[in-house]
Amino acid sequence: MDDDQYKRTQEAASRARDRRLRRITLEAINREKINEHGGWVSGTMLLEFVRASVSDTDSPSTDEHMLSLLRDLVIKGYAEEQDRRTDRSQQFRLEFLVYRITGKGISLVNYSAAVDADVEDPRICKN
């Protein structure tokens, strides 16, 4: 295998891992939709849920990696994000963020929404 082939293989594996992690994260947010906090769950709690659900090699490598996965879900409208920093000089990090699933996210988790190629879905045929 030459260097270009190896690089493409690694990139494909990373994309597949991130699709799987987005699905696991969205399912974790969905499980928390009925809690004493109105469905809001902290970013650090979600990171713990995800890390407990996958092997060490497949888990988010850093807090920033987890934050990027969560931001992908927010941008696509599957989750809401609230910034709970008390002082704007505090760094933008998982520990100050909370997330809640949206109706669109619930539909994707329940397989009643259209397939999203960026979120693992058993309805997508793998070759």
KEBA-745065 format. One record per residue: chain; residue in three letters; x, y, z of N, C-alpha, C, O, CB in turn; residue number from 1. Coordinates in Angstrom, 2 decimals. Glycine has a CB too. Example, Ala and Ser with C-alpha at 12.3 -4.5 7.8 and 13.67 -1.06 7.14 Angstrom:
// KEBA-745065
PT  unit  code     n.c1     n.c2     n.c3    ca.c1    ca.c2    ca.c3     c.c1     c.c2     c.c3     o.c1     o.c2     o.c3    cb.c1    cb.c2    cb.c3  pos
PT     A   ala    13.19    -5.69     7.80    12.30    -4.50     7.80    13.20    -3.30     7.80    14.24    -3.32     8.46    11.31    -4.47     9.05    1
PT     A   ser    12.85    -2.25     7.08    13.67    -1.06     7.14    12.90     0.03     7.87    13.41     1.14     8.04    14.08    -0.60     5.72    2
END
This chain:
// KEBA-745065
PT  unit  code     n.c1     n.c2     n.c3    ca.c1    ca.c2    ca.c3     c.c1     c.c2     c.c3     o.c1     o.c2     o.c3    cb.c1    cb.c2    cb.c3  pos
PT     A   met     0.86    -1.18     0.00     0.00     0.00     0.00     0.90     1.23     0.00     1.79     1.37     0.85    -0.98     0.00     1.24    1
PT     A   asp     0.67     2.12    -0.95     1.49     3.33    -1.00     0.96     4.38    -0.01    -0.09     4.19     0.60     1.51     3.92    -2.43    2
PT     A   asp     1.70     5.47     0.14     1.35     6.51     1.12    -0.01     7.13     0.87    -0.76     7.38     1.82     2.41     7.59     1.12    3
PT     A   asp    -0.35     7.39    -0.40    -1.65     7.99    -0.71    -2.79     7.06    -0.36    -3.81     7.49     0.19    -1.72     8.37    -2.18    4
PT     A   gln    -2.63     5.79    -0.68    -3.66     4.81    -0.36    -3.84     4.69     1.15    -4.96     4.62     1.65    -3.30     3.45    -0.96    5
PT     A   tyr    -2.73     4.66     1.87    -2.77     4.56     3.32    -3.50     5.78     3.91    -4.35     5.64     4.80    -1.34     4.45     3.91    6
PT     A   lys    -3.17     6.96     3.40    -3.80     8.19     3.89    -5.31     8.18     3.63    -6.09     8.56     4.50    -3.14     9.43     3.23    7
PT     A   arg    -5.72     7.75     2.44    -7.15     7.68     2.11    -7.87     6.66     3.00    -9.00     6.89     3.42    -7.34     7.31     0.63    8
PT     A   thr    -7.22     5.55     3.28    -7.80     4.53     4.14    -7.99     5.07     5.56    -9.03     4.85     6.18    -6.90     3.27     4.17    9
PT     A   gln    -6.98     5.77     6.06    -7.07     6.36     7.41    -8.17     7.41     7.49    -8.91     7.48     8.47    -5.73     6.97     7.81   10
PT     A   glu    -8.27     8.25     6.44    -9.30     9.28     6.42   -10.70     8.66     6.38   -11.61     9.14     7.06    -9.11    10.20     5.22   11
PT     A   ala   -10.87     7.60     5.60   -12.16     6.91     5.52   -12.52     6.30     6.88   -13.67     6.35     7.30   -12.13     5.81     4.43   12
PT     A   ala   -11.54     5.73     7.56   -11.77     5.14     8.88   -12.15     6.23     9.89   -13.02     6.01    10.73   -10.52     4.38     9.37   13
PT     A   ser   -11.52     7.38     9.81   -11.84     8.49    10.72   -13.24     9.02    10.47   -13.97     9.31    11.41   -10.82     9.63    10.55   14
PT     A   arg   -13.63     9.13     9.20   -14.99     9.58     8.88   -16.03     8.59     9.40   -17.05     9.00     9.96   -15.15     9.77     7.36   15
PT     A   ala   -15.77     7.30     9.22   -16.70     6.28     9.71   -16.79     6.32    11.23   -17.89     6.21    11.79   -16.25     4.87     9.24   16
PT     A   arg   -15.66     6.50    11.91   -15.66     6.60    13.38   -16.48     7.81    13.82   -17.28     7.71    14.75   -14.21     6.71    13.93   17
PT     A   asp   -16.29     8.96    13.16   -17.03    10.16    13.55   -18.52    10.01    13.28   -19.33    10.52    14.07   -16.48    11.37    12.80   18
PT     A   arg   -18.91     9.34    12.20   -20.34     9.08    11.96   -20.92     8.24    13.10   -22.01     8.52    13.59   -20.55     8.35    10.61   19
PT     A   arg   -20.18     7.22    13.52   -20.62     6.35    14.62   -20.72     7.15    15.92   -21.68     6.99    16.67   -19.64     5.16    14.79   20
PT     A   leu   -19.72     8.00    16.19   -19.72     8.81    17.41   -20.87     9.82    17.43   -21.45    10.07    18.48   -18.39     9.54    17.56   21
PT     A   arg   -21.20    10.39    16.27   -22.34    11.31    16.21   -23.63    10.58    16.56   -24.48    11.11    17.28   -22.45    11.96    14.80   22
PT     A   arg   -23.80     9.35    16.05   -25.00     8.55    16.35   -25.07     8.26    17.85   -26.12     8.44    18.47   -25.00     7.23    15.54   23
PT     A   ile   -23.96     7.81    18.43   -23.93     7.47    19.86   -24.21     8.71    20.70   -24.94     8.64    21.69   -22.56     6.86    20.25   24
PT     A   thr   -23.65     9.84    20.31   -23.86    11.10    21.04   -25.32    11.52    20.96   -25.92    11.90    21.96   -22.95    12.22    20.49   25
PT     A   leu   -25.89    11.46    19.77   -27.30    11.84    19.60   -28.22    10.93    20.40   -29.20    11.39    20.99   -27.68    11.81    18.12   26
PT     A   glu   -27.91     9.64    20.42   -28.71     8.71    21.22   -28.58     9.01    22.72   -29.56     8.88    23.46   -28.29     7.27    20.94   27
PT     A   ala   -27.39     9.41    23.15   -27.20     9.76    24.56   -28.00    11.01    24.92   -28.61    11.07    25.99   -25.71     9.99    24.87   28
PT     A   ile   -28.00    12.00    24.04   -28.80    13.21    24.28   -30.28    12.84    24.32   -31.04    13.36    25.14   -28.53    14.29    23.19   29
PT     A   asn   -30.68    11.96    23.43   -32.09    11.54    23.38   -32.52    10.85    24.67   -33.62    11.07    25.16   -32.31    10.59    22.18   30
PT     A   arg   -31.64    10.01    25.23   -31.99     9.33    26.49   -32.20    10.32    27.63   -32.92    10.02    28.58   -30.88     8.33    26.87   31
PT     A   glu   -31.59    11.47    27.54   -31.70    12.47    28.61   -32.84    13.47    28.38   -32.97    14.44    29.13   -30.39    13.23    28.74   32
PT     A   lys   -33.66    13.25    27.35   -34.68    14.25    27.02   -35.71    14.46    28.12   -36.34    15.52    28.20   -35.38    13.86    25.76   33
PT     A   ile   -35.89    13.45    28.96   -36.80    13.61    30.10   -35.96    13.45    31.36   -35.77    12.35    31.86   -38.00    12.56    30.05   34
PT     A   asn   -35.47    14.57    31.85   -34.71    14.56    33.10   -35.10    15.79    33.91   -35.90    16.61    33.46   -33.17    14.53    32.83   35
PT     A   glu   -34.53    15.90    35.07   -34.91    17.02    35.95   -34.38    18.36    35.47   -34.69    19.40    36.05   -34.41    16.75    37.35   36
PT     A   his   -33.58    18.35    34.40   -33.01    19.60    33.88   -33.66    20.01    32.56   -33.08    20.78    31.79   -31.50    19.45    33.69   37
PT     A   gly   -34.85    19.51    32.31   -35.56    19.87    31.08   -34.94    19.28    29.83   -35.11    19.82    28.74   -35.61    21.36    30.95   38
PT     A   gly   -34.24    18.19    29.98   -33.62    17.53    28.83   -32.20    17.99    28.54   -31.54    17.43    27.66   -34.46    17.75    27.63   39
PT     A   trp   -31.73    18.99    29.25   -30.38    19.50    29.02   -29.37    18.58    29.69   -29.57    18.15    30.82   -30.23    20.94    29.54   40
PT     A   val   -28.28    18.29    29.00   -27.22    17.44    29.53   -25.88    18.11    29.22   -25.69    18.68    28.15   -27.28    15.99    28.93   41
PT     A   ser   -24.97    18.04    30.17   -23.69    18.74    30.00   -22.80    18.06    28.97   -22.88    16.86    28.74   -22.96    18.83    31.34   42
PT     A   gly   -21.95    18.86    28.36   -21.00    18.34    27.38   -20.05    17.32    27.99   -19.70    16.34    27.34   -20.21    19.47    26.77   43
PT     A   thr   -19.62    17.56    29.22   -18.70    16.61    29.85   -19.40    15.29    30.17   -18.79    14.23    30.08   -18.10    17.21    31.14   44
PT     A   met   -20.67    15.34    30.54   -21.44    14.12    30.79   -21.59    13.33    29.49   -21.47    12.10    29.48   -22.85    14.46    31.39   45
PT     A   leu   -21.85    14.03    28.40   -21.96    13.35    27.11   -20.65    12.69    26.72   -20.64    11.58    26.19   -22.39    14.34    26.02   46
PT     A   leu   -19.55    13.36    26.98   -18.24    12.77    26.69   -18.05    11.49    27.49   -17.54    10.50    26.97   -17.10    13.78    27.00   47
PT     A   glu   -18.45    11.50    28.74   -18.35    10.29    29.58   -19.24     9.17    29.03   -18.81     8.02    28.98   -18.75    10.61    31.05   48
PT     A   phe   -20.47     9.51    28.62   -21.37     8.51    28.05   -20.75     7.87    26.81   -20.75     6.65    26.66   -22.73     9.14    27.69   49
PT     A   val   -20.22     8.71    25.93   -19.66     8.22    24.67   -18.43     7.35    24.95   -18.28     6.28    24.37   -19.29     9.39    23.74   50
PT     A   arg   -17.56     7.82    25.81   -16.36     7.04    26.12   -16.70     5.69    26.75   -15.99     4.71    26.53   -15.45     7.83    27.07   51
PT     A   ala   -17.78     5.64    27.51   -18.20     4.37    28.11   -18.84     3.43    27.08   -18.95     2.23    27.32   -19.18     4.63    29.26   52
PT     A   ser   -19.26     3.99    25.95   -19.97     3.20    24.95   -19.08     2.59    23.87   -19.49     1.67    23.16   -20.99     4.05    24.29   53
PT     A   val   -17.86     3.09    23.76   -16.98     2.62    22.68   -15.61     2.26    23.24   -15.29     2.59    24.39   -16.84     3.70    21.58   54
PT     A   ser   -14.82     1.59    22.43   -13.46     1.24    22.85   -12.59     2.50    22.94   -12.93     3.54    22.38   -12.83     0.22    21.87   55
PT     A   asp   -11.49     2.39    23.64   -10.58     3.53    23.78   -10.10     4.06    22.44    -9.94     5.26    22.27    -9.39     3.15    24.64   56
PT     A   thr    -9.86     3.16    21.50    -9.36     3.60    20.19   -10.42     4.31    19.37   -10.09     5.10    18.49    -8.83     2.42    19.42   57
PT     A   asp   -11.70     4.04    19.65   -12.78     4.68    18.91   -13.36     5.90    19.60   -14.12     6.64    18.99   -13.88     3.70    18.66   58
PT     A   ser   -13.02     6.13    20.86   -13.62     7.25    21.58   -13.02     8.58    21.11   -11.93     8.60    20.52   -13.41     7.08    23.10   59
PT     A   pro   -13.73     9.68    21.36   -13.19    10.99    20.98   -11.80    11.17    21.59   -11.60    10.94    22.78   -14.14    12.13    21.43   60
PT     A   ser   -10.86    11.59    20.75    -9.47    11.67    21.19    -9.22    12.81    22.17    -8.33    12.73    23.02    -8.56    11.82    19.99   61
PT     A   thr    -9.99    13.89    22.05    -9.82    15.05    22.92   -11.19    15.68    23.20   -12.18    15.34    22.56    -8.86    16.10    22.28   62
PT     A   asp   -11.22    16.59    24.16   -12.45    17.35    24.41   -12.84    18.15    23.16   -14.02    18.29    22.86   -12.27    18.29    25.63   63
PT     A   glu   -11.84    18.67    22.46   -12.10    19.45    21.25   -12.74    18.58    20.16   -13.60    19.04    19.42   -10.79    20.07    20.72   64
PT     A   his   -12.31    17.32    20.09   -12.91    16.40    19.12   -14.39    16.20    19.45   -15.24    16.25    18.56   -12.17    15.04    19.12   65
PT     A   met   -14.70    15.98    20.73   -16.09    15.82    21.15   -16.89    17.09    20.87   -18.03    17.02    20.41   -16.17    15.46    22.64   66
PT     A   leu   -16.30    18.23    21.14   -16.96    19.51    20.88   -17.28    19.65    19.39   -18.35    20.13    19.03   -16.07    20.69    21.36   67
PT     A   ser   -16.37    19.24    18.53   -16.63    19.35    17.09   -17.76    18.42    16.67   -18.57    18.78    15.81   -15.36    19.03    16.28   68
PT     A   leu   -17.84    17.23    17.26   -18.95    16.31    16.95   -20.29    16.92    17.40   -21.28    16.85    16.67   -18.73    14.95    17.64   69
PT     A   leu   -20.30    17.50    18.58   -21.52    18.14    19.09   -21.91    19.34    18.24   -23.09    19.56    17.97   -21.32    18.57    20.55   70
PT     A   arg   -20.92    20.12    17.82   -21.22    21.29    16.98   -21.81    20.86    15.65   -22.68    21.53    15.10   -19.96    22.13    16.76   71
PT     A   asp   -21.32    19.72    15.12   -21.91    19.18    13.88   -23.39    18.90    14.07   -24.21    19.22    13.21   -21.18    17.89    13.44   72
PT     A   leu   -23.75    18.29    15.21   -25.16    17.98    15.49   -25.98    19.25    15.66   -27.13    19.30    15.23   -25.27    17.11    16.74   73
PT     A   val   -25.40    20.26    16.28   -26.10    21.54    16.46   -26.31    22.22    15.11   -27.41    22.70    14.82   -25.31    22.47    17.42   74
PT     A   ile   -25.28    22.27    14.30   -25.37    22.93    12.98   -26.43    22.27    12.11   -27.14    22.94    11.37   -24.00    22.89    12.27   75
PT     A   lys   -26.54    20.94    12.20   -27.52    20.22    11.39   -28.93    20.29    11.99   -29.89    19.80    11.38   -27.10    18.76    11.25   76
PT     A   gly   -29.07    20.90    13.17   -30.39    21.07    13.78   -30.86    19.87    14.59   -32.04    19.81    14.95   -31.38    21.35    12.72   77
PT     A   tyr   -29.97    18.92    14.90   -30.36    17.74    15.68   -30.30    17.98    17.18   -30.90    17.24    17.96   -29.47    16.58    15.31   78
PT     A   ala   -29.57    19.01    17.59   -29.43    19.32    19.01   -29.34    20.82    19.19   -28.97    21.56    18.28   -28.17    18.62    19.62   79
PT     A   glu   -29.71    21.26    20.39   -29.55    22.66    20.79   -28.37    22.75    21.74   -28.05    21.80    22.46   -30.86    23.22    21.45   80
PT     A   glu   -27.72    23.89    21.75   -26.58    24.12    22.64   -26.83    25.39    23.44   -27.29    26.40    22.90   -25.24    24.22    21.83   81
PT     A   gln   -26.52    25.34    24.72   -26.56    26.54    25.56   -25.20    26.73    26.19   -24.58    25.78    26.68   -27.67    26.43    26.65   82
PT     A   asp   -24.75    27.95    26.17   -23.48    28.33    26.78   -23.79    28.78    28.20   -24.52    29.76    28.40   -22.74    29.46    25.96   83
PT     A   arg   -23.25    28.10    29.19   -23.54    28.42    30.58   -22.35    29.04    31.30   -22.21    28.93    32.52   -23.98    27.16    31.32   84
PT     A   arg   -21.48    29.70    30.54   -20.37    30.40    31.19   -20.92    31.56    31.99   -21.81    32.28    31.53   -19.31    30.89    30.16   85
PT     A   thr   -20.40    31.74    33.18   -20.84    32.85    34.02   -20.01    34.10    33.77   -20.42    35.21    34.11   -20.77    32.46    35.50   86
PT     A   asp   -18.86    33.92    33.18   -17.95    35.02    32.88   -17.45    34.82    31.46   -16.88    33.77    31.15   -16.76    35.10    33.90   87
PT     A   arg   -17.65    35.79    30.59   -17.27    35.65    29.18   -15.77    35.54    28.97   -15.32    35.27    27.85   -17.80    36.83    28.39   88
PT     A   ser   -14.98    35.74    30.01   -13.54    35.54    29.88   -13.18    34.05    30.02   -12.05    33.65    29.75   -12.78    36.38    30.94   89
PT     A   gln   -14.18    33.23    30.45   -13.93    31.80    30.55   -13.84    31.21    29.15   -14.55    31.61    28.23   -15.05    31.09    31.37   90
PT     A   gln   -12.94    30.25    29.01   -12.73    29.61    27.72   -13.97    28.81    27.29   -14.66    28.23    28.13   -11.51    28.70    27.78   91
PT     A   phe   -14.24    28.79    26.00   -15.36    28.03    25.43   -14.97    26.56    25.46   -14.18    26.09    24.64   -15.69    28.50    23.96   92
PT     A   arg   -15.55    25.81    26.43   -15.20    24.40    26.62   -16.43    23.59    26.97   -17.47    24.13    27.33   -14.13    24.24    27.71   93
PT     A   leu   -16.28    22.26    26.86   -17.38    21.35    27.15   -17.99    21.55    28.53   -19.20    21.43    28.69   -16.92    19.93    27.02   94
PT     A   glu   -17.17    21.86    29.50   -17.66    21.95    30.87   -18.68    23.08    31.07   -19.42    23.07    32.06   -16.50    22.15    31.82   95
PT     A   phe   -18.72    24.04    30.16   -19.65    25.16    30.27   -20.83    25.06    29.30   -21.66    25.97    29.22   -18.92    26.46    30.03   96
PT     A   leu   -20.91    23.94    28.57   -21.95    23.80    27.56   -22.93    22.70    27.92   -22.54    21.68    28.49   -21.33    23.52    26.20   97
PT     A   val   -24.20    22.91    27.59   -25.23    21.89    27.77   -25.96    21.71    26.45   -26.03    22.62    25.63   -26.21    22.28    28.93   98
PT     A   tyr   -26.52    20.51    26.27   -27.16    20.15    25.01   -28.50    19.50    25.26   -28.73    18.86    26.29   -26.26    19.20    24.19   99
PT     A   arg   -29.41    19.69    24.28   -30.73    19.09    24.34   -31.12    18.68    22.91   -30.81    19.39    21.96   -31.79    20.08    24.96  100
PT     A   ile   -31.78    17.55    22.78   -32.17    17.08    21.46   -33.35    17.89    20.93   -34.18    18.37    21.70   -32.53    15.58    21.51  101
PT     A   thr   -33.41    18.04    19.62   -34.53    18.73    18.97   -35.48    17.69    18.37   -35.18    16.50    18.35   -34.01    19.71    17.86  102
PT     A   gly   -36.62    18.16    17.90   -37.55    17.27    17.22   -36.92    16.60    16.01   -37.16    15.42    15.74   -38.80    18.04    16.80  103
PT     A   lys   -36.11    17.35    15.29   -35.41    16.79    14.12   -34.44    15.68    14.56   -34.31    14.66    13.89   -34.65    17.90    13.36  104
PT     A   gly   -33.77    15.90    15.69   -32.85    14.89    16.21   -33.59    13.63    16.66   -33.13    12.52    16.42   -32.06    15.46    17.38  105
PT     A   ile   -34.73    13.80    17.31   -35.55    12.65    17.74   -35.98    11.85    16.52   -35.95    10.62    16.54   -36.79    13.12    18.55  106
PT     A   ser   -36.39    12.54    15.46   -36.80    11.84    14.24   -35.66    11.04    13.65   -35.87     9.93    13.16   -37.31    12.84    13.21  107
PT     A   leu   -34.45    11.57    13.68   -33.30    10.83    13.14   -32.99     9.62    14.01   -32.71     8.54    13.49   -32.06    11.76    13.05  108
PT     A   val   -33.03     9.78    15.33   -32.77     8.66    16.23   -33.81     7.56    16.03   -33.49     6.37    16.09   -32.78     9.15    17.70  109
PT     A   asn   -35.06     7.95    15.79   -36.15     6.98    15.61   -36.27     6.49    14.17   -37.19     5.74    13.85   -37.46     7.59    16.05  110
PT     A   tyr   -35.35     6.90    13.31   -35.34     6.49    11.89   -36.57     6.93    11.13   -36.95     6.29    10.15   -35.20     5.00    11.80  111
PT     A   ser   -37.20     8.01    11.56   -38.36     8.53    10.83   -37.99     9.75     9.99   -38.84    10.28     9.27   -39.48     8.88    11.79  112
PT     A   ala   -36.75    10.19    10.06   -36.25    11.29     9.23   -35.40    10.70     8.11   -34.98     9.54     8.16   -35.43    12.31    10.08  113
PT     A   ala   -35.16    11.51     7.13   -34.30    11.09     6.02   -32.90    10.74     6.54   -32.45    11.29     7.54   -34.21    12.19     4.93  114
PT     A   val   -32.25     9.83     5.86   -30.89     9.42     6.22   -29.95    10.61     6.11   -30.05    11.40     5.17   -30.41     8.26     5.31  115
PT     A   asp   -29.05    10.75     7.05   -27.99    11.76     7.02   -26.67    11.02     6.89   -26.32    10.21     7.76   -28.02    12.68     8.30  116
PT     A   ala   -25.93    11.28     5.84   -24.68    10.57     5.57   -23.61    10.85     6.63   -22.62    10.12     6.70   -24.14    10.96     4.21  117
PT     A   asp   -23.79    11.89     7.46   -22.81    12.22     8.49   -23.10    11.57     9.84   -22.33    11.73    10.78   -22.74    13.71     8.65  118
PT     A   val   -24.21    10.85     9.93   -24.60    10.17    11.17   -24.84     8.70    10.82   -25.62     8.39     9.91   -25.88    10.82    11.83  119
PT     A   glu   -24.17     7.80    11.55   -24.32     6.37    11.25   -25.78     5.97    11.28   -26.53     6.38    12.16   -23.52     5.52    12.26  120
PT     A   asp   -26.17     5.17    10.29   -27.57     4.78    10.16   -27.62     3.41     9.48   -27.06     3.24     8.40   -28.38     5.84     9.35  121
PT     A   pro   -28.27     2.44    10.11   -28.31     1.10     9.50   -29.07     1.06     8.18   -28.99     0.08     7.45   -28.93     0.11    10.47  122
PT     A   arg   -29.82     2.12     7.88   -30.54     2.17     6.60   -29.60     2.44     5.43   -29.98     2.25     4.27   -31.62     3.24     6.65  123
PT     A   ile   -28.38     2.87     5.73   -27.39     3.12     4.67   -26.73     1.78     4.33   -26.17     1.11     5.20   -26.33     4.20     5.12  124
PT     A   cys   -26.79     1.42     3.08   -26.16     0.17     2.62   -24.66     0.38     2.53   -24.18     1.37     2.00   -26.73    -0.29     1.25  125
PT     A   lys   -23.93    -0.60     3.07   -22.47    -0.54     3.02   -21.98    -1.53     1.98   -22.41    -2.68     1.94   -21.84    -0.85     4.42  126
PT     A   asn   -21.09    -1.06     1.14   -20.53    -1.94     0.09   -19.30    -2.64     0.59   -18.70    -3.42    -0.15   -20.20    -1.15    -1.17  127
END
